[in-house]
Amino acid sequence: MPDKFELLDGGLLLYDPAFLPLADADSLFAHLRDTVPWKQEGRPPRMFPRLTAWYANPGVTYSYSGVTHQAVPWTPELLDVKQRAEAAADATWNSLLLNFYRDGRDSIGFHADDESELGTNPVIGSISLGAERRFVLKHPASGETLEFNLPHGSLLVMGGTSQHHWRHGVPKTRKPVGPRINLTFRRILREGFEQLGKTLN
């Protein structure tokens, strides 16, 4: 059963370290590694040390860090895992940012998914495949830090007010680690007044 955590200032987490069966996780990792049109995010590459791809419903775009992403159409494999994650999180998503961490040098700095097109309290669903990496959350106001080692096939959902009060990231590591693929599901609002729908309870 997944674990639920209440965070300071109204943040919520749902964590399932064994969300996908091993065979499903192995198959999905190999499929994404070999078929996704991976691109280097931003310039210069040292500022964005990982590869990315963006999938979404028709007409959905997403801008962050000065880059506007045009979506690739969903594949059957991604639609299947999206529906499974939506059922676990009690959420509805229309887009997916894929991140490919090739080794321990690839990382993402501390940030919040708080862009205006995500709405007031976005629910962000994250599936990890491949090598286990350290996922760190920080609460800047209090200094509190939480860490999760995200294994192959795990699911982490951030909800509530977590994107307002917490920052999260995947630090670099000097330890020898293999490649990791991260699937990050979001709901992009087409209009500013559109409601998010279901949220993490």
C-alpha positions in Angstrom: 0.0 0.0 0.0 1.3 3.5 -0.7 2.3 5.8 2.1 0.8 9.2 2.7 2.8 12.1 4.3 1.5 15.5 5.5 4.1 18.2 4.9 4.5 21.6 6.6 2.1 24.3 5.3 -0.4 22.0 3.8 1.8 19.9 1.4 0.9 16.3 0.7 2.9 13.3 -0.6 1.9 9.9 -1.8 4.7 7.4 -2.1 4.6 3.8 -3.4 8.1 2.3 -3.8 6.7 -0.7 -5.7 4.0 0.9 -7.9 4.9 -1.0 -11.1 5.6 -4.7 -11.1 9.3 -5.4 -12.0 8.5 -6.9 -15.4 6.3 -3.8 -16.3 9.0 -1.4 -15.1 11.7 -3.2 -17.1 9.7 -3.2 -20.3 8.7 0.5 -20.0 12.2 1.6 -19.3 13.6 -0.2 -22.3 10.8 1.1 -24.5 11.3 4.7 -23.4 15.1 4.6 -23.6 15.0 3.3 -27.2 12.1 5.1 -28.7 11.6 8.5 -27.1 12.9 11.5 -29.2 15.2 12.7 -26.4 16.5 16.3 -26.7 19.0 18.4 -24.8 17.1 20.8 -22.7 18.1 24.5 -23.0 21.5 26.1 -23.7 24.2 25.8 -22.7 23.9 22.0 -21.9 25.8 22.3 -18.7 22.9 24.4 -17.3 20.4 21.6 -18.1 22.3 18.4 -17.5 19.7 15.8 -18.6 17.7 14.9 -21.7 14.0 15.6 -21.9 10.8 14.9 -24.0 7.3 16.3 -23.7 4.1 14.4 -24.4 0.6 15.8 -24.1 -2.9 16.0 -25.4 -3.4 17.9 -28.7 -3.0 21.7 -28.3 -1.3 21.5 -24.9 2.0 23.4 -24.5 4.2 24.1 -21.5 6.8 26.8 -20.8 9.4 26.8 -18.1 13.0 28.0 -17.8 12.5 30.2 -20.9 11.6 27.1 -23.1 8.2 26.4 -24.7 7.7 22.7 -25.2 5.7 21.4 -28.1 4.1 18.0 -27.4 4.7 14.6 -28.9 1.5 12.5 -29.2 0.9 9.9 -26.6 1.9 6.3 -27.2 -0.2 3.4 -26.1 2.5 2.5 -23.5 2.5 6.0 -22.0 -1.3 6.2 -22.0 -1.5 2.9 -20.1 0.9 4.0 -17.3 -0.7 7.4 -17.1 -4.1 5.8 -16.5 -2.6 3.6 -13.8 -0.9 6.5 -12.1 -4.1 8.6 -12.3 -6.0 5.9 -10.5 -3.5 5.6 -7.7 -3.3 9.4 -7.3 -7.0 10.2 -7.8 -5.9 12.8 -10.3 -6.3 13.6 -14.0 -3.3 14.7 -16.1 -3.0 15.8 -19.7 0.7 16.0 -20.1 4.0 14.3 -19.3 7.6 15.6 -19.0 10.1 12.8 -19.4 13.6 13.3 -18.0 16.6 11.0 -18.9 19.4 11.0 -16.4 22.2 9.2 -18.2 24.5 8.9 -15.1 25.3 10.6 -11.8 26.4 13.8 -13.4 22.9 14.4 -14.8 20.7 16.2 -12.2 18.1 18.8 -11.6 18.5 21.7 -9.1 16.0 22.7 -6.4 12.8 24.2 -7.9 9.0 24.2 -7.6 6.5 23.3 -10.3 4.7 26.5 -9.8 4.2 27.9 -13.3 0.9 29.7 -13.8 -0.4 27.2 -16.3 -0.4 24.5 -13.6 -2.9 26.3 -11.5 -3.0 27.1 -7.8 -2.3 23.7 -6.2 -1.0 21.3 -8.9 -0.8 17.6 -8.3 2.4 16.3 -9.8 2.9 12.6 -10.3 6.4 11.1 -10.7 7.4 7.6 -11.8 11.0 6.5 -11.6 12.6 3.8 -13.8 16.1 2.5 -13.9 18.8 3.4 -11.5 17.8 4.5 -8.0 18.5 8.2 -7.3 18.1 10.5 -4.3 15.1 12.8 -4.4 15.3 15.7 -1.9 12.6 18.1 -0.7 13.4 21.3 1.2 11.2 23.7 3.1 13.1 27.0 2.8 11.2 28.7 5.6 12.0 26.1 8.3 15.0 24.4 6.8 13.4 21.0 7.0 14.6 18.4 4.5 13.1 15.2 3.4 14.8 12.5 1.3 13.5 9.6 -0.7 15.6 7.0 -2.6 13.4 6.4 -5.6 13.7 2.8 -6.8 12.8 1.3 -10.2 9.1 1.3 -10.7 8.3 3.7 -7.8 5.6 6.4 -7.7 5.8 9.7 -5.8 2.9 12.2 -6.0 3.2 15.8 -4.7 -0.1 17.5 -3.9 -1.7 20.1 -1.6 0.3 23.3 -1.3 3.6 21.5 -1.7 4.6 23.6 -4.8 4.1 26.8 -2.8 6.2 26.0 0.2 8.7 23.3 -0.8 11.4 22.9 -3.4 12.6 19.6 -4.8 15.5 18.3 -6.8 17.7 15.3 -7.8 21.3 16.1 -6.9 24.4 15.0 -8.7 26.3 12.0 -7.3 29.8 10.8 -7.7 28.7 7.2 -7.0 28.6 5.0 -10.1 25.0 4.9 -11.1 23.3 3.7 -14.3 20.7 5.6 -16.4 17.3 6.7 -14.9 14.1 7.8 -16.6 11.6 9.9 -14.7 8.0 10.4 -15.9 6.5 13.5 -14.4 2.7 13.9 -15.0 1.0 17.3 -14.9 -2.3 18.9 -15.7 -1.9 22.0 -17.9 -4.8 24.5 -17.7 -6.0 25.7 -21.0 -7.7 28.7 -19.4 -6.7 30.5 -16.2 -10.1 29.8 -14.6 -10.2 26.1 -15.4 -10.3 23.9 -12.3 -7.7 21.2 -11.7 -10.4 18.5 -11.2 -9.5 15.9 -8.7 -6.7 16.5 -6.2 -4.7 14.3 -3.9 -6.7 13.8 -0.7 
